Each structure stands twice: as structure tokens, then as C-alpha cells.
Amino acid sequence: MNTVDNFMASLPAERQEAFNRLRELFQNHLPTGFEERMTGKMLSYVVPFDRYPAGYHCPPKQPLPFISLASQKGGISLYHLGLYAKEELSEWFIAEHPRYVKTKLDMGKSCIRFRKPERIPYLLLEQLAEKMTVDEWISLYEESIKK
């Protein structure tokens, strides 16, 4: 069974501390209502079915994801669907990033890649985590992603 504890224990030693800090960060800074669980091979923070029964549009048997963390070949990847769905939030994050990290931002539409754990901008991610409530995410998802 793929549990959060099994996932955390399976991480490479050089990523353990970073994942523990990220997990604690999201547990402490995400607004009430998001739930921690495994989705595939990622640690995720989702809107549970009791809050949003429709689930994710692809696939609907999965709760609505918001933030996910993955350990990949090239480093740690953070997927934040709010960055994908809300241009203003993405612009804010891109503008703020240089204030916290001097290296170039490695970011796709919703994916932020951290090749070196020591360059993770934890304080910036705390602010990002606090910027959207469950209700705001559900509304944004229904307006901009789900069609």
C-alpha cells in the first residue's frame, strides 16, 4: 500500500530533510480544508470528496488536487495547480522568487523544480500556501479548468 509514511521513508537520504520541511510547511500554512494523501507517486494536498464530491475531471475518482510534491530524477518537483489556473498568482510568484533565491527559477505552468534542496525558498512557499482557500480553489477550478 502506498502511504505517506512509506513514501517519505522511500525518499533518497539527500531529500529527506527537504521533504520533511515541505510537508510540515504545507501542513502548517495551507488553509483549513485541504487534506494530505498520496496521489500516484506524489505527496498531495487535495480537496476531499466530502468537500467537493465531483472530484478531479481527469480522473473523477480522484479528489481535486491542489499541491503535489514529487521526488524525480532531476530533483524535487512541486506542482501547484493554482499557479496554472490564476495568472496573477503565477506573476506574483515569479516576481517574488528572486527576493528569496538568487538562482534562476525553473518553472513550468504549474511545476516548480528544485534541483538542489538547499535552494528551496521555504518562506516564499509559506506565503504561496496561504494565498488560496479551499473555496477559492474550487471556484477557480470550476471557472478556468473544468469545462
DAQUI-V921033 format. One record per helix or strand of 3 or more residues. SS is the DSSP state (@ for helix, = for strand). FROM is the first residue (numbers start at 1). TO is the last residue. If there is no record, write none. Layout:
ss;from;to
SS;FROM;TO
SS;FROM;TO
This chain:
ss;from;to
@;4;10
@;13;29
=;34;39
=;42;47
=;64;72
=;75;80
@;81;85
@;87;100
=;111;114
@;117;119
@;122;130
@;134;144
